[in-house]
């Protein structure tokens, strides 16, 4: 009885909201960085001469490393202390940001982004895994909503501040701005966050980590390079085959282990699996959307980087409103209904956006962006909360790591697959008649490159090329949004048919009887240090 009383007091300690503030600061760093690079990509493409494929790699190098290391990152936090590993992740993120600031070419930017992914892999799952240790089921939805709102708040700040920096300084300043942000996050974690751990968690599995990184990296490489080499190219086909073999070997290895890093039994929990699928689809759509929008706003509509950041606010505003309002709506209608409705709204926004033409103007874009933000928020917040609620208390770190790994895989595939679809459609529609071979090839690399070639081609050819590039890009963006809309509708149907009506609470059943209090408080006996 005394143990249960201590746990309830821990849960009711008002300092838990201050601790949540430390997690918010950590997530704000990631949300900020997610969109600041997207706005910077057109400028970096112009100043560094980056092709569409290289721009995809600048975005995906971070995401691939992020996704590959989140599972072991969750285990490290469980075993050695979640606060300690969170601070380590923020420090690594800081080091990668400094390297990006000093990078002199595309390859070094990609390397710096990959190193930042190591830090991000520690930050994201550990911030989430601490939530069950701080909040019971009745407060967890609110906490998840606040965390989501923090990420959402960082997303509009990234483009706005990044756009201002790009208008006044060199492109490396978008990495340098991370330094004070990370400093705030580290200080908040050190002074506000309690240390939690689960010493009984599995040990770090190096072969499984290597298989994850190699499998995901090979898959994303094949998707990104396929438009240039051709989907039937022997190298591309071999890379796809190698990715299948590596990922299959990972699954088989994990299924044979007593305490696996990739716990396949968690995927057998319907609440966790289907909520994770919904959250992954949302990340797929969001990542693809944030990749294709900035070039449209900058190259096609002619806004500068700062103006582009401001014009992304409608989507971020809708996302923040939905993240804040999700809890009462879920309480009234149930998580399944809200997730399905959010996905349907997201599908409507994407299908509406696919009707964008060169002459639509920003007003139409702002309309469907606002609707998309609402769909994102109302689908991802209850889906994330439902997935976390389905986790056994003693697998909070590795389980949330698996959840975020799958979400980031969805994001990486979204950037790679939708970016490749955009690149292929753009290249096929672009009219380069009358241009020399080298100029035609350069123009086909991206809409930014096409406008640079048009500026050098003279009034006649230049105006025709610029108009053709705008039309080709809008056509490709429409195809991307159409795919996003269809995927959202399919996921809404699956969620409506199979998602549990209420969040799973089977963590209680998985815990020993002596730890029954953990199901009330969300705190395992070994979670809190003395």
N, C-alpha and C positions, 0 to 999 in steps of 0.2 A: 504493500500500500504506500509506503514512504517513497519507493521508486517512482510509482505512478504520479504521486503528488509533486515530486521534483520535476517530472517531465511536463506536467501541466503548467507549473510555475514558469518553466523555461519557455514554454510556448506562449504564455501570457506576459512574459517580460516585454515591456514596451520598447526595450532596446532592439528588439527584432526588426522594428521599422527603420531604425537607424542603420542596422546591418543591411537591410534591403537597399538603403541609400548607397552603400558601398557597391552592391551588385549593379545598381542602376548606373553608377559612374563607370563601371567596367563595360557594361553593355553599350553605353553611350559611345565609347571609343570605337567599338566595332560597327555600330550603326552609322557613325560619322564617316568612318573610312570606307564603308561599303559604297556610298554614293559619290563621295568626293572624287574617286578615281574615274567613275563613269563620266562625270562632267569634264574631267581633265583629258580623257582619251582623245577627243578630236584635236585638242591643242597639242598633245603629245604626238599624235599621228603626223601633224603638220611639222612640228619642230624636230622630231626624231626620224621622220620618214617611215613610220610604222604602217605596215599593211593591216588589213582587216584581221588576218590570221594572227599577226603579232599583237594586235590589240586584244584579241581573244585570249592569247597567252598571258598578257599582262593581268587580265582579270582572272583567268583560270589557274595560273600558277599558285596564287594565293588559295583559291578554293580547293584545289586538288590536295595540297599539303594539309590544309585545314581538315578536309574530310578524312584523309588517311590517318591522321594522328589523333582525332578526337576520342576514339575508343581507348587507346592506351593512356591518353590524357585523363580520362575519367577514372581509370584504374589507379594511376599515380596519385590522383587526389584522394581516392578512397583509402589508399594505403599510407600515404605520407603527409596528409593534411591538405584539405581543399583550399584553405586560405593561403597556405604556403605555395602551392602550385599555381594558384591564381595570380599571386604577386609575381611569381617567376614568369608566367605567361605574359603579363603586362610588360615586364622588363625586356623579354625577347621581342615583343612587338615594338618597343621603343628602339631597340637596336636595329631591327629591320627598317624602321622608318628613317633612321639616320642614314643607313646605307642607301635607301632610295633617294634621299635628298642629294647625295653625292654621286649618284649614278651618271655615267656619261653617254650611255647608249641603251638601245632597247634590251639587249641581253642582260645588262646589269640591273635594269629596272625589273625584268622578269625574275632574276635571282633574288633581288631584295623583296619582291612581293612573296616569293616562296618562303623566305625566312620569316616574314611577317605572319605567314600562315601557321608556322610552328607556334608562335605566341597566341594567335587567335584560337588555335585548337585547344589550348589550355584554358583560355578565358571562357569560351561559350559554354561547354558542358559543365564546367565546375560551378559557374554562376547559377546554372539551373539546378544542379544536384544539391546545392545548399538549401534550396527552397523547402523541400520536405523536412529538413532538420529545423527549420525556423517556423513553419506555418502548418497548421492542421488543415484538414480538407475544407472546412468552411471558410478559411482565409486564403487558401492557395490560389483560387481563381482570381481573386483581387491582386495577389502578388504577381501572378503570371501576366495579368493585364498591365500592371505597372512596368514590369520588365519589358513587355512588348511596346508599351508607350515610350519607354526610354530608347529602344532601338528605333522606333518611328521618329522620335524627336531628333535623333542623330542624323537621320536620312535627309530631312530638308536642310538642316544646318550644314551638312557636308557640301551640297551643291552651292548654297548661297555663299558660304565663307570661301569655299574652293574657287568659285567663280570670281569673287573679289580678288583673291590672291593671284589668280591667273591674269587678271586684267592689270595688275600692278607689279607682279614679280615674275620670276621664271617658274617653269612647271614644277621644279623640285620643291617649291614651297608647299605644295599640297601634301607632301610627306612630313615636312618640318612642323606643320601645325599639330601633328599627333603628339609632339613632345610635351606641351603643357597639359593636353588631355590625359595622357598616360600618367603624368605626375599626379594629377588629381585622383585618378583611379587607384594608384598605389597607396597614396596617403589614406584614402577612404577605407581601403581594405585593411591596412595595418591597424588603424585606430578604431574601426567600427565593427569589423567582422569577427565573430567567434571562430575558433578553429574546430573543424569537424573532420572525422575520418572513420573508416571501417577497416581495421587491420586484417579482417578475415577475407577481404576481397582477393580475387585471383592475382597472381604475379604477372608482371609485364611479359607478354609473349612476343619476342622479337621476330620470329619467323612469320607469325600472323600479321604483324605490323608491316613487314616487308611485302608480303603478298597483297595486303590491302593497298599500299602505296603503288606497287608495280601494276596491279590490276586496274585501278582507277586511272593512273597516269597513262597507261597504254590505251584504255578506252577513250579517254578525252583527246589524246593525241590523234587517234584515228578519226574521230568526229571532226576535229578542227581542220586537219589536213586534207580530208576527203574532197572538199570542193575544188581545191587546187590540183590535186593529183588524179581525181576521179574515183568514184565509189568502187569501181571494179579494178582499181590498181592493185597489183600483187602485194605491195607493201601495206596498203590500207587493209586489204583482206587478211593478210597475215597478222596485223596488229589487232584486228577485231577477234581473230581466232585465239591469239595469245591472251587477250583480255578475258575471254570466256574461260580459258584453261586456268589462268591465275585466280580468278574469282571463285571458280568451282573448287579449286584446291583449297582456298581459304575456308569455304563453307564445310568441306569434308573434314579438314583438320579441326575446325572448331567443334563439329558435332562429336568428335571422338574424345574431346578433352573433358575432364571432370568439372573444372571451373573455367569455362572458355572466356576469352576476351569478347568474342562476338557471341553473345548468349542467344542461341536460336530459340530457346524455350520462351523468351520474351515475345518473339514474333508469333508464338502460338497463343498468346493472349489477345483475343479479338479486339478488346478495347485499345490496347497499345498498338497493334498492327494497323488497324483501319484509321485511327487518329493520326498515326505517323504517316500513312499514305496520303491523307488529306493535307497535312502540314508540308509534306515533301512536294506535292503538286503545287501548292501555293508558292513555295520557294522557286520551283521550276518556272512558273509564270512570272514572278516578281523579278528574278534574275534576268530572264530574257527581255522583259519589258524595259528594265533599267539599262540594258545594253543597247537597245535599238533606239530609245527615245532621245538621248542627248545629241547624236548626229542629226536626227530629224530637226530638232529645235535649232541647232546651230547652223548646219550646212544648208538645209532646205528652207527654213523660215528666216535664217539670217540673224539670229540673236547671238550675243556674245556669251562667254561662259557664265558671267554673273546673272545675266538675263535668263539663261537656261536654268540655273538653280532656282530662281524665283518662279519660273513657270512649271516647276515640278511640285510646287507647294500644294496644288489641289489634291493630288494623290496622297501626299503625306498628311494633309489635313483630314481627309476621309479616313485614312488608316488610324490616326490618333483618336478621332471621334469614336470609331468602332472599337478600338482597343479599350477605351475608357468605359464605353457603354455595354460591353459584352456581358459583364457579370450579371446585371439585372435582367437582361434579355434572356440569358441562359436560365436564370432562376425562374423566369416566367414560362418559357416555352420548352426548355430542355436542350441539352447540348446537341443532340442529333439534328433537331430542327434548325438550330442556329447555324451549325456547320453546313448543312445542305443549302440553306437560304443564302449564306455567304458565298458559297461556290456558284450558285445560280446567278447571283448579282455580279460576281466576277466574270462569269461567262458572258453575261449580257454586255458588260463594259468592254470586254475584249472584242466581241462580235461587232459592237457599235464602232469601236476604234478601227476595225478592219475596213470600214467604209470611208476612212480618211482619204482625201484626194490632195493633190498639190495645192489646190485653191481653197481648201477647207478653212485654213486660218487657225489661229490659236484658240479661239472661242470654242470651237467644236472639240479640240483636243482637251481643253480644261474640263469640259463637261464629262467626257468618258473617263478622264483621269480621276475625277472626284468619285465617280461611281465605282471605279476599280479599287480605290482606297478603302471604301466602305466594305466591298466584298472581301478584300484581303483581311481586314481586321476582324470581321465577324466570322470568318472561317478559321483563321489561324489561332486565335486566342482560345476558344473552347476546344479545338483539336489538340493543342499543346497541353492544356490542362487535363484533358481526358487521358492523353498518353502518359503524363507524369503520375496521374492518379492510379494507373494500372500497374505501376512498378512496385515490386517488393521493396520494403524499406531498406534492406541490406544491399540492394543493387542500384541505389539511387545514382551513384556516380557513373558506373558502366552503362546503366540503362539510359540515363539522359545523354551519355556519350553516343550510344547507338542511335537514339532519336535524332540528335543533331548531326551525326554522321550521314544518316539517310537524307536529312534535309539539305545538307551541303552537297551531297552527291546530286540531288535534284537540281540545286543551283548550278553546279558545274555543268551538268548535262544540258540545263536550260541555256546557259551561255554558249556552250559548244554547238548544240544541235540547232537552236534557233538562230544563233549567229551564222552558222554554216548555211542554213536555209536562206537567210537574208543575203549572204554573200553570193550564193548561186543565182538567186533571182535577180539581184542587182546586175551581175555580170551578163546574164542572158538578155536583159532588157536594155542595157546601155548601148547607145548608138555611137560607135567610134569611127564612123565612115569618114574618110579623108584624113585621119590622123596617122602619123608614122607608127610603125610597129611598137617601138619602145614607149611612145607616149600613150598609145592605146592600151598597152599592158598596164602601165602605171595608173591610168584612169580607172581601170577595172578593179584595182585593189580596194578602193573604198570611195564613198561619196566625197569625203574630204579631199582625197587625192584627185578625184575627177574635177573638182572645183579649182584646185591648184593648176592642173593642166589647162583647164578652160581659161584661166587668167593669163596664160602664156600663149594661148593659141590664136589670139587676135579676135576682133569684134565678131566676125561671121561665125567661124568654127567654134569660138569660145562660147558664144551665147547659145548655140545649138547644143553643145556638149553639156553645159550647165543645166539647161532645161531637161535634157535627156537624163542626166544624173539624178535630178530631183524626182522625175517621174519614176525612174527605175527604183530609187530607194523607197519611195512611198509605196510602190507595188510590193516590194519585198517586205516592208514593215506590215502591210496588210495581210500578207500570207502568214507572217509570224503571229499576228494577233488572232487570225482565224484558227490556227493550230491551238493557241492558248485557250480560246473560247470553247473549242470542241473538247479539249482535255478537261477543262473545268466542268463541263456538263456531264461527261462520263463519270468523273469522280463524284459529283453530286448524286448521281443515280446510285453508284456503289455505296456511298455513305448512307443514303436513305434506306437502302435495302439491308445493309449488314451492320451498320454502326449500332452499338448498344444504346438503348434509350437514355441511360444514365451513366455517368463516369464509373469505370470499374473500380471496385474497392477490394479486389482480391489480394492486396498486399497483406491484409489481416490474416487471410487464410494461409498465407505462405510463411507467416512468422510463428515462432514457437509460442505456446500458450503463456509461458512465463513473461513474454514480451507483448502481451495483448494491449498494454497501454500505448505501444507504438502506433497501433492503428488509430488511436484517438488523437495523438499528438503529432504523428508523423516523424517521431524521433526514435531511432533505434538506441538500444542500451549502450552501444559503443560509439554513437555518433558524436557525442560532445565530450571534449576533453575536460578534465577536472579544472 
